[in-house]
């Protein structure tokens, strides 16, 4: 089975020998590959819908992994027991949904060692929520696939320093490590902001002025980050 680059990045964040639970598993590809490659001895594939779980079961049986990958109908991590998984994966969903899953799973905060998160939106909100609730981002990765950019975070319990606006938006670890994929994303974002601001030049009114100010602030932040890459 060939996984997408995004799912390969998610899998690379799972520590060998751990047990894993994949929330919103869809076809079950991540837990299947984790077990098939010997990264984990046992995994739980969880989804709130029976349809995706049924497809996941077919794929699990087809790979001969029914003894090592269990499917479970679950709203978030509601059906996961304490101590059952070292790692919880929540990928391919919006940031607010990931925050909701984390909030609903408070009873698991101490027993789960790693939360592997890949929010498709509102990454800044997720990062700030993690900091405010006693998590720190241990590492981050980023990949571009079919013209779209995806971020993966490894969050563990612990204190995290206050984030700058740029760190919240683009990732403290990605910035620290001068991630080349983030650099490409920033370059594209600068071009997009240039085009939008050019289109706003002819517009008048307080709304347009406020929008221009907001976008100019964002573009300045992007340019400062890119300057740091060029100077390194």
Buried (B, 14 or more C-beta within 10 A) or exposed (E): EEBEEBBBBBBEBBBEEBBBBBBBBBBBBBBBBBBBEEBBEBBBBBBBEEEBBEBBBEBBEEBEBEEBBBBBEBBBBBBBEEEBBBBBBBBBBBBBBBBBBBEEBEEBBEBBBBBBBBBBEBBBBBBBBBBEBEBBBBBBBBBBEEEEBBBBBBBBBEEBEEBEEBBBBBBBBBBEBEBEBBBEBBEBBBEEBEEBBEEBEEEEEEEEEEBBEEBEEBBEBBEEBBEEBEEE
